[in-house]
Amino acid sequence: MSVTSQGTDRAARLARAATLTDGKICPPDRATALIEAVVMPGDRVTIEGDNQKQADFLAAALAKADPTRLHDLHMVQSVLALPDHLAVFERGIASRLDFAFAGPQSRKLAELVTNGTVKVGAIHTYLELYARMLVDLTPRVALIVADKADRDGNLYTGPNTEDTPTIAEAASFRGGIVVAQVNEIVDRLPRVDIPCDWVDVVVPSPKPYAIEPLFTRDPAKVRDANVLMATMAIAAVYEPFQVQRLNHGIGYATAAIELILPTYAAARGLKGKVASHFVLNPHPTLIPAVEAGFVDNVYCFGSELGMERYVASRANVFPVGADGNLRSNRALAQVAGQYACDMFVGATLQVDPQGNSSTATKGRITGFGGAPNMGADARGRRHDSPTWLRAGEEAGDPLRGRKLVVQMVQTQQPNGAPSFVERLDAFDLAASAGFARPPVMVYGDDVTHVITEKGVANLLRCRLPAEREAALRAVAGDTEFGRRQSPEASEDLRRRGIVMLPSDLGIDVRSATRDLLAARTIDDLVTASGGLYVPPAKFRKPAATPATTNAA
Amino acid sequence: MSVTSQGTDRAARLARAATLTDGKICPPDRATALIEAVVMPGDRVTIEGDNQKQADFLAAALAKADPTRLHDLHMVQSVLALPDHLAVFERGIASRLDFAFAGPQSRKLAELVTNGTVKVGAIHTYLELYARMLVDLTPRVALIVADKADRDGNLYTGPNTEDTPTIAEAASFRGGIVVAQVNEIVDRLPRVDIPCDWVDVVVPSPKPYAIEPLFTRDPAKVRDANVLMATMAIAAVYEPFQVQRLNHGIGYATAAIELILPTYAAARGLKGKVASHFVLNPHPTLIPAVEAGFVDNVYCFGSELGMERYVASRANVFPVGADGNLRSNRALAQVAGQYACDMFVGATLQVDPQGNSSTATKGRITGFGGAPNMGADARGRRHDSPTWLRAGEEAGDPLRGRKLVVQMVQTQQPNGAPSFVERLDAFDLAASAGFARPPVMVYGDDVTHVITEKGVANLLRCRLPAEREAALRAVAGDTEFGRRQSPEASEDLRRRGIVMLPSDLGIDVRSATRDLLAARTIDDLVTASGGLYVPPAKFRKPAATPATTNAA
């Protein structure tokens, strides 16, 4: 599109929108009409779908559009979380998709790809998708979400800033149209997160936006095996590598680590020496470590439902503005996770003989989210640290250090499926879905440690693929994968320090139990927070409850 | 620092500042007093030192502070460009430094490191430094720079947005104090780049901030050898790998490529097929390709002096806001360069037998800037593209693609020094400066192609270090490095498609000359821009002129 036609096109779209708005404000009952006015067939459109908050009202408004007016849209969005995110394809409004994660919609998405309703461009990590939104997947229209707006269109996101600034910047500086749904319109915002120049239309939504507490793990569900593996992680990695700057995945494995920092790690004299700087959402399970003074700094991708007051009261640890509330930023946090952290600790469903791991299973297209970005050696990194240098030395690299990438995986999944497999399901998924490459989450040659309930494999010390495979079989325990190797071969790896059993690390398996947890229930977390943490309903009641919505 | 003391501390600093300001505005003659009021001994302080624009007035004001009041500061800044950036160390105000690039101050910095005046924490790439500013190098005070402010403290950066939003976010959401120097205070800004909630004090500076046109290459200085190498790059890499999304380094090698896109590449039918999406500052040498419709999109780290009106008039190509001016963003552009580009093309001073390259020389500590981030295989990347897949296939990787990393280097530097060396000066520099690792700019195992005036080495096809070394010697020509290999060995690599000579690529060396350039002088660029490009004085006059300042 030429410069003149682009300017004319934007002006024409805004002129059509102006017939529906009062200044920048569009009443919610005109939301679909607004979208039909500003979106054109064939447009690239982004719906803000974060890990947590959702532009759900605008997603629904788009899904109600007339497919004879709006069709062939190319959706570019981080997360497919809501049924409406797929309804736009089922109704013939959109046909192409570039995305990063499709957790709850992964099975439905696989069906729609198979029957040709959705044509996927590529599956990205978050950071890749933002990058492409600036380069070749620039949105013509962005449907974003914030807590509050003023009448000029300035936006306040509250603690869940997440993707909003990045999407708004990508669209508004490409002649795109930015439409924001907000929970309320106020005279004066607590702070401005997105300047009004970047926002064209504001729609007050009838209900607060949907938001999910995805990063809350109930300490009551942490099992003894998780604690045992957590003690091994601290004794085999955190302590010898002096890991201060790190990122944790979600799941009970890392929740257990967070919960034994003030007990097990503190007893080993590690306070101030390890785990002092996190890039992490405000996990409730981090509260005891924060209160124990273990944690200096947490930079956040997003917030976590129920943690708002606690985080606001700990401005010395979390990124809090002069207004007193968290500002998160997923794009910058992904950068921080990649380049300011010496270690990523994650969990997985399947590991193959080369250490490749994946959460992909047949019949589901889940995508990648952020883990591959954090769970890769950052080869562009040039600054050193004791951790990074030691990892490089153990890997035998004379020229550069290495990032620690730790996978925590029990030898059996909770459903009884083996975690170590000769071939990842990801390979079959790639074949059936027509992907050019299998959706590997973390590649084996980037993994430095695999920890099971049996032991720790230090892959940094493996010089050959066969040695790496042997190390993995040695920690796979009494599984088919593990039994393929002789006990003598495993014992040899142990003598060479490649494989470590709990006893090698001075860990008494009988005492590595839930007794080590600094909090054993959600109530304990509330108490540790001084009553500032307010758990969402689903974590307060034993019975399942419907999806929580934002209480703002 | 506890949450309470952090809040009290910030309030106390702001209360001291309030005695010097009228609202948020501080008169320039009180700038040093202001800095002494808001900075405390031992603080981490950042001075905005971008690639282009400089917070020069605030840097000078800090350098004038009383060292008995302000001492032991820890400076965290992207670029050391100005004498005042080192004066703070020489005067005993600061003692520690974490940084990314020290171009013009590299020799002086090396002296101050050697004599113990400056203690360097680490040398970073830009993206790493921003990441650490969010995690463990959070600034207590940020001294930033913008074009204009309003009386509330909202900031307008103009086209050179660069690092300002990232630094402001890092400081203001950590209880830090943000002080901005601006060229003028106005009633209404063209747009808001930094919301006023993030800015504590504004200082109108007596002179517009210093800014350098670092990315302008005069076409008159492009030599025939540059053009020959540019034709090889297009024939051996851009065309067969169908490279659409890319980043260019600075220098005459890539300037030559930019200038033959509308001639040589267009004649090969490549318009719309290669080099359509750039992550790049607005290089004046890109004007002919933009005007020829070769380029769809350029996302920018910063702007370039003299290109303001041209860029504003090409909003279909560059990121331009509703106010009609470019907004750049170095942090997001580094992300885009890493994750949305299939290729980085750079130049270097020295290459060793394994393809490691560096611009480091003895007696200078230059730092890294951004090249290592772009010039590394992005192992966290998961989305595919034809370019990325083909590079992975040529490298024999069944599981993932590869980023193309191309080094353009003449076998001799303009000063006659050999470019191919048995050992990089970077190794000696590391030994003499006490670095833990040599400052390698791009590692050999990340490089995919090396192009000299003699030929192209495709390192993707080399399976062993010895083969890579042989391929490099084959393109080193009649140099000591090249003569260490028999012509037969080089001929064997050529037969196997690892080494390509110009004739193998269908290039007639006699016709690969300056005649191919779409613009041969700065005046030609002005003409191509329709008079919209306004070259800075140093490019208009033959004689050397003093450093250009911003004409805003």
Interface residues (C-beta under 8 A of the other chain):
Chain A: M1 S2 V3 S5 Q6 G7 D98 A122 I123 H124 T125 L127 E128 L129 Y130 A131 R132 L134 V135 D136 T138 N154 T166 E169 S172 F173 R174 G175 R191 V192 D193 P195 C196 D197 W198 Q244 R245 H277 V279 D296 N297 Y299 S313 R314 A315 N316 V317 P319 V320 G321 A322 D323 R327 N329 A331 L332 A333 V335 A336 Q338 Y339 A340 C341 N356 F368 P372 N373 M374 G375 A376 D377 A378 R379 G380 R381 R382 H383 D384 S385 L389 G392 L399 R400 G401 A436 R437 P438 P439 V440 Y443 D446
Chain B: M1 S2 V3 S5 Q6 G7 D98 A122 I123 H124 T125 L127 E128 Y130 A131 R132 L134 V135 D136 T138 N154 T166 E169 S172 F173 R174 G175 R191 V192 D193 P195 C196 D197 W198 Q244 R245 H277 V279 D296 N297 Y299 S313 R314 A315 N316 V317 P319 V320 G321 A322 D323 R327 N329 A331 L332 A333 V335 A336 Q338 Y339 A340 C341 N356 F368 P372 N373 M374 G375 A376 D377 A378 R379 G380 R381 R382 H383 D384 S385 L389 G392 L399 R400 G401 A436 R437 P438 P439 V440 Y443 D446
